[in-house]
């Protein structure tokens, strides 16, 4: 790999010759383009580089797995998913390709391996919805590999970056199913190509001086230091050429490291203002997106998908804003074909949800359950902590695997009861316990069908059914 591809030898002399106005504009542009890379670095540092981090998963080219049910005691991640226990790991493709191997899995059980590049594109999936449920091995090839890949793999993925995040999800059918999930997780493997073939390993890649992550840096001028580093490890596409060339004048993507502290005070202030401009621009762009029920389906995916959607859905020449929005709203969100996440934050009248004041009903008419190829679930979260809710049933979600236990109304509809207090006995199987206060709920569809992706099917509203304690 050629470090800082196409970079010019500009260090602090570049920024020093800029006017404050130019530095401010370049910082704005660089942040919108590079914000996903900065938060991607944060995850890589915490998961793989820093063994003292509570989020540490293991060294490069390994998978760290957890086979357990998330509960209210889990406080490290907000809005946790309790449907699909995770394996996670960062892969280093610099020295040689890496092989991902998966076992044969019961077709009735959903699983997926989400593969994310240095830009945060979901460049590929392996799993029940995409490659099927058979065992197989897949080769990931980084941009520094010139040799033709060997044969014998189910697929070969050519990646735009040297580092890849793999997120593995395996469907859980309740607490008694945990041993089965753990057995499956033990059969997911990542290893270098030489280890897979039993051949001599190539020389190791150069050591990297990974800077320590500073909490909150992604929203300040210091984020440009992390962006500058990550530019070393992504292959620029034709769409990136112009912005990459412009931000070199600020000292990003050149042979010298960008040093925020070494900027003269006037330029440093201009850079900070540029980051504030970028954040305001991104927030303004996101605002109408959040009221769009299909908004989340348009900001996660491959580079080609994001570029096409940027043009067709948003009238943008480049996908930099949608990509940044995805990184801000839900870093590593699934591509729409894999999963979508309609979220309830208000009732049918537009009022914030509050189970200390009201009880609620969610009614799915006969034949109109969430259209998902794999499964769907509705998970309850505390509106203040964004965590799961402690309750007497230890029930944090209702999903489609539980439907046989749930009676229907006379007209065939399914009604879920969402409230703080335990309902009458005949409603208990359909009760999703809520906190004594604000809450929100996420409806997850794994493998959403076309009717959900096009908006032909929309989630029913959450209706107020009475007063709490009444």
C-alpha positions in Angstrom: 0.0 0.0 0.0 1.2 3.5 -0.8 0.7 5.5 2.3 -1.1 8.8 1.8 -1.9 7.9 -1.8 -1.4 10.9 -4.1 -0.4 13.0 -1.1 1.7 16.1 -1.5 4.5 16.9 0.9 2.6 19.6 2.8 2.8 19.9 6.5 2.2 22.9 8.7 3.4 25.2 5.8 0.1 24.4 4.0 -2.3 25.5 6.7 0.0 28.4 7.6 -0.5 29.9 4.1 -4.3 29.7 4.2 -6.6 32.6 5.1 -8.8 31.9 8.1 -11.9 31.9 5.8 -10.4 29.3 3.6 -9.3 27.2 6.5 -12.8 27.4 7.9 -14.4 26.2 4.7 -11.9 23.4 4.2 -12.4 22.2 7.8 -16.2 22.2 7.2 -15.8 20.1 4.0 -13.2 17.7 5.6 -15.4 17.0 8.6 -18.5 16.1 6.6 -16.4 13.9 4.4 -14.3 12.4 7.2 -16.6 12.2 10.3 -17.5 8.6 9.6 -13.8 7.7 9.5 -13.1 9.5 12.8 -15.9 7.5 14.7 -14.7 4.4 12.8 -11.3 4.9 14.3 -12.9 5.3 17.8 -14.5 1.9 17.5 -11.3 0.3 16.2 -9.2 1.8 19.0 -11.6 0.7 21.7 -12.4 -2.8 20.2 -8.9 -3.8 19.1 -6.1 -1.4 19.8 -6.6 -0.6 23.5 -6.7 -3.9 25.6 -7.6 -1.8 28.7 -10.9 -0.6 27.1 -14.1 -2.1 28.6 -15.2 -2.5 24.9 -12.1 -4.6 24.0 -13.0 -7.6 21.7 -9.5 -8.9 20.9 -6.6 -8.3 18.6 -6.8 -7.8 14.8 -8.0 -10.9 12.8 -10.0 -12.4 15.7 -13.7 -12.4 16.7 -14.9 -11.6 20.2 -18.3 -13.3 20.8 -21.0 -12.9 23.5 -23.7 -15.5 23.8 -26.1 -14.0 26.3 -29.3 -12.1 26.8 -29.0 -8.3 27.2 -30.7 -7.0 30.3 -31.2 -3.7 32.2 -27.8 -4.3 33.8 -26.1 -3.9 30.5 -25.4 -0.2 30.4 -22.4 0.2 28.0 -24.5 0.4 24.8 -27.7 2.4 24.4 -30.7 0.9 22.5 -29.2 -2.6 22.8 -30.4 -5.4 20.5 -31.5 -8.4 22.5 -32.5 -10.5 19.5 -29.2 -11.4 18.0 -26.1 -12.0 20.2 -22.9 -10.6 18.6 -19.4 -11.5 17.5 -17.3 -8.5 16.5 -13.7 -8.1 15.2 -11.5 -5.9 13.2 -9.6 -7.4 10.3 -6.2 -6.1 9.0 -5.8 -6.7 5.3 -2.5 -4.9 4.8 -0.1 -7.8 4.7 -2.4 -10.4 3.0 -6.0 -11.3 2.5 -8.2 -12.6 5.3 -10.5 -15.6 5.2 -13.9 -15.6 6.9 -15.4 -19.0 7.4 -19.0 -19.7 8.6 -20.7 -23.0 9.5 -23.9 -24.5 8.2 -26.8 -23.1 10.1 -30.4 -24.2 10.4 -32.3 -22.2 7.7 -34.9 -21.3 10.3 -32.3 -19.4 12.3 -31.3 -15.9 11.0 -27.6 -15.0 10.9 -25.6 -12.4 9.2 -22.0 -11.1 8.9 -22.0 -7.4 8.2 -18.7 -6.3 6.6 -17.9 -2.6 7.0 -15.0 -0.8 5.3 -13.0 2.2 6.5 -15.5 4.7 5.0 -18.3 2.9 7.0 -19.9 1.4 3.8 -21.6 -1.9 4.3 -19.6 -3.4 1.3 -20.9 -7.0 1.7 -22.9 -9.4 3.7 -22.6 -13.1 4.4 -25.7 -14.7 5.9 -29.0 -16.4 5.6 -30.6 -13.6 3.5 -27.7 -13.1 1.1 -25.4 -16.2 0.7 -27.7 -18.8 2.3 -27.3 -21.1 5.3 -24.6 -23.5 4.0 -21.1 -23.6 5.3 -18.5 -21.6 3.3 -15.3 -19.6 3.3 -15.0 -16.1 1.9 -11.9 -14.1 1.0 -11.4 -10.4 1.8 -8.8 -8.7 -0.3 -7.5 -5.2 0.6 -6.4 -2.5 -1.9 -2.7 -3.3 -1.4 -3.0 -6.8 -2.8 -1.8 -7.1 -6.4 -1.9 -10.9 -6.9 -4.9 -12.7 -8.3 -6.9 -14.4 -5.5 -6.8 -18.2 -5.2 -9.8 -20.2 -6.2 -12.0 -22.3 -4.0 -13.9 -19.6 -2.1 -17.6 -19.0 -2.1 -16.9 -15.4 -3.0 -14.0 -12.9 -3.0 -14.7 -9.4 -1.7 -12.4 -6.6 -2.9 -12.3 -4.0 -0.2 -11.6 -0.2 -0.5 -9.7 -0.1 2.8 -7.0 -1.9 4.8 -9.2 -2.4 7.9 -12.6 -4.1 8.0 -15.1 -4.4 10.8 -17.0 -7.7 10.9 -20.3 -7.7 13.0 -21.8 -11.2 13.3 -25.4 -11.5 14.4 -27.0 -14.9 15.3 -30.7 -15.2 16.1 -31.6 -16.2 19.7 -34.8 -18.1 20.4 -35.0 -17.3 24.1 -32.8 -18.0 27.1 -32.9 -21.8 26.7 -31.4 -21.3 23.3 -28.1 -19.7 24.5 -26.0 -22.9 24.4 -27.0 -23.4 20.8 -26.0 -19.9 19.9 -22.7 -20.2 21.7 -22.0 -23.4 19.8 -22.7 -21.6 16.5 -20.5 -18.6 17.5 -17.6 -20.9 18.2 -17.6 -22.0 14.5 -17.3 -18.5 13.1 -13.6 -18.0 12.1 -11.4 -15.3 10.7 -7.7 -16.0 9.8 -5.1 -14.8 7.4 -4.9 -16.5 4.0 -1.5 -18.0 4.8 -2.9 -19.6 8.1 -5.9 -20.9 6.1 -3.6 -22.5 3.5 -0.9 -23.6 5.9 1.7 -21.6 3.9 4.5 -19.3 5.1 3.2 -15.9 6.2 4.4 -12.8 4.5 6.4 -10.1 6.4 4.2 -8.3 8.9 2.8 -4.9 8.0 4.5 -1.8 9.3 3.6 -0.9 12.9 1.2 1.9 13.4 1.5 4.6 16.1 -2.2 4.6 17.0 -3.1 7.8 18.8 -5.2 7.4 21.9 -8.8 8.2 21.5 -10.0 11.4 23.2 -13.7 11.2 24.2 -15.7 13.9 22.3 -12.9 14.6 19.8 -15.2 13.6 16.9 -17.0 16.9 17.4 -14.0 19.2 17.6 -11.1 20.3 15.4 -9.1 17.5 16.9 -11.2 15.0 14.9 -9.1 16.0 11.8 -6.1 14.3 13.4 -8.0 10.9 13.3 -9.4 11.6 9.9 -5.9 12.3 8.6 -4.7 9.0 10.0 -7.6 7.0 8.5 -7.0 8.5 5.1 -3.8 6.4 5.0 -5.8 3.2 5.0 -8.7 3.9 2.5 -8.4 3.7 -1.3 -9.8 7.0 -2.7 -12.4 6.4 -5.4 -13.0 8.8 -8.4 -15.8 10.4 -6.3 -13.2 11.3 -3.6 -10.5 12.8 -5.8 -11.7 16.4 -5.7 -12.3 16.6 -1.9 -9.1 14.8 -1.1 -7.1 17.2 -3.2 -8.8 20.3 -1.7 -8.3 19.2 2.0 -4.6 18.6 1.3 -4.2 22.3 1.6 -5.3 22.0 5.2 -2.6 19.3 5.8 -5.0 16.3 5.5 -3.9 13.2 3.6 -0.4 14.4 3.0 3.0 12.9 4.0 3.1 14.9 7.3 0.8 14.2 10.1 -1.9 16.8 10.8 -1.3 18.4 14.2 -4.2 20.4 15.6 -2.2 21.8 18.5 0.6 23.1 16.2 -1.8 25.2 14.2 -1.4 28.9 14.8 -4.2 30.3 17.0 -6.0 32.1 14.2 -6.1 29.1 11.9 -7.0 26.8 14.8 -10.0 29.0 15.7 -11.0 29.0 12.0 -10.9 25.2 12.0 -13.0 25.0 15.1 -15.6 27.3 13.5 -15.5 25.1 10.3 -16.4 22.1 12.4 -19.3 24.0 14.0 -20.5 24.9 10.5 -20.3 21.3 9.4 -22.2 20.0 12.5 -25.0 22.6 11.9 -25.2 21.7 8.3 -25.5 18.0 9.1 -28.1 18.6 11.8 -30.2 20.7 9.4 -29.9 18.0 6.7 -30.9 15.3 9.2 -34.0 17.1 10.6 -36.5 16.2 7.7 -34.9 12.8 7.4 -36.0 11.9 11.0 -39.7 12.4 10.1 -39.4 10.2 7.0 -40.4 6.6 7.9 -38.0 5.3 5.2 -35.2 7.7 6.1 -33.0 5.1 7.8 -33.2 2.9 4.7 -31.4 5.5 2.6 -28.2 6.2 4.7 -26.7 2.7 5.1 -25.3 0.5 2.4 -22.6 0.0 -0.2 -20.8 3.0 -1.8 -22.8 2.4 -5.0 -26.1 2.4 -3.1 -25.3 5.5 -1.2 -24.1 7.3 -4.3 -27.3 6.4 -6.2 -29.6 7.3 -3.3 -27.8 10.6 -2.8 -28.6 11.5 -6.4 -32.1 10.1 -6.7 -33.6 10.7 -3.2 -31.7 13.8 -2.1 -30.5 15.5 -5.3 -26.9 15.4 -4.1 -23.8 15.0 -6.3 -22.0 13.1 -3.6 -23.0 10.7 -0.8 -20.9 12.5 1.9 -23.8 14.0 3.8 -25.9 10.8 3.9 -22.9 8.8 5.0 -22.2 11.3 7.8 -25.8 11.2 8.9 -25.7 7.4 9.1 -22.5 7.6 11.3 -24.1 10.2 13.6 -27.6 8.6 13.9 -26.7 5.0 14.0 -23.1 4.0 13.3 -23.0 0.6 11.6 -26.7 0.5 10.8 -27.7 -2.4 8.6 -28.4 -1.9 4.9 -32.1 -1.7 4.3 -32.3 -5.1 2.6 -30.9 -6.7 5.7 -32.8 -4.8 8.4 -34.8 -1.7 9.0 -35.8 0.0 12.3 -39.0 2.0 12.5 -39.0 3.7 15.9 -41.9 4.8 18.1 -41.2 8.1 19.9 -44.7 9.6 19.8 -48.3 8.3 20.0 -50.8 8.5 17.2 -51.6 12.2 18.1 -47.9 13.1 18.0 -47.4 13.3 21.8 -44.2 12.0 23.4 -44.7 8.5 24.9 -45.1 8.4 28.7 -46.2 5.3 30.5 -46.6 7.1 33.8 -49.6 8.9 32.3 -51.1 6.6 29.7 -51.5 3.0 28.6 -51.0 2.1 24.9 -52.1 -0.4 22.3 -50.3 -1.4 19.1 -52.8 -3.1 16.7 -51.6 -5.1 13.7 -54.7 -5.8 11.5 -55.2 -9.4 10.2 -52.7 -10.1 7.5 -50.7 -7.0 8.2 -48.0 -8.2 10.6 -44.5 -6.6 9.9 -43.4 -8.0 6.5 -40.1 -9.6 7.3 -38.4 -12.5 5.5 -36.5 -13.6 8.7 -38.2 -12.2 11.8 -39.4 -9.0 13.5 -39.3 -7.7 17.0 -40.6 -4.8 19.1 -38.2 -3.8 21.9 -38.9 -1.4 24.8 -36.4 1.2 26.0 -36.4 3.7 28.9 -36.7 7.2 27.4 -34.1 8.7 29.8 -31.4 6.0 30.0 -32.1 4.5 26.6 -31.7 1.0 28.2 -33.9 -2.0 28.6 -36.6 -1.9 31.3 -36.5 -4.0 34.5 -39.9 -5.7 34.9 -41.5 -8.7 36.7 -41.6 -10.8 33.5 -38.0 -10.1 32.5 -39.5 -9.4 29.1 -37.8 -6.7 27.1 -39.3 -7.4 23.7 -42.0 -9.2 21.8 -41.0 -10.9 18.5 -42.4 -13.0 15.8 -41.1 -16.3 17.3 -43.6 -15.7 20.2 -46.7 -15.4 18.1 -48.0 -18.9 18.7 -48.4 -17.9 22.4 -50.5 -14.8 21.6 -54.3 -14.9 21.2 -55.9 -12.8 18.4 -58.9 -10.5 18.5 -62.2 -11.7 17.0 -61.3 -9.9 13.7 -57.9 -11.7 13.5 -55.8 -8.7 14.5 -52.9 -8.9 16.9 -53.0 -6.3 19.7 -50.0 -5.6 21.9 -50.5 -3.9 25.3 -47.7 -1.4 26.2 -48.0 -0.1 29.7 -46.4 0.2 33.1 -48.8 -1.9 35.2 -49.5 -5.6 34.6 -52.8 -6.0 32.6 -55.5 -8.5 33.0 -54.5 -12.2 32.8 -55.9 -12.6 29.3 -53.6 -9.8 28.1 -50.4 -10.8 29.9 -48.9 -12.8 27.0 -49.2 -9.7 24.8 -47.9 -7.2 27.4 -44.7 -5.3 26.7 -43.7 -3.7 30.1 -43.0 0.0 30.0 -41.2 2.2 32.5 -42.8 4.6 34.9 -42.1 7.6 32.6 -40.9 8.4 29.1 -40.1 5.5 26.7 -39.6 4.6 23.1 -39.8 1.4 21.2 -37.9 0.0 18.2 -39.6 -2.2 15.6 -36.8 -4.3 14.0 -37.5 -6.0 10.7 -34.8 -8.5 9.6 -35.0 -9.1 5.9 -37.8 -6.5 5.3 -39.9 -7.3 2.2 -40.5 -4.9 -0.7 -43.7 -3.6 0.8 -41.9 -2.3 3.8 -39.0 -0.9 1.8 -41.2 1.0 -0.6 -43.6 2.3 2.1 -46.6 0.3 0.8 -46.7 -1.2 4.4 -46.1 1.2 7.2 -46.0 0.5 11.0 -49.4 1.1 12.7 -49.5 4.0 15.1 -49.2 3.6 18.9 -52.7 4.5 20.2 -53.5 5.7 23.7 -55.9 3.2 25.3 -56.4 4.8 28.7 -54.8 6.5 31.7 -52.1 4.7 33.7 -53.4 3.2 36.9 -56.9 3.7 35.7 
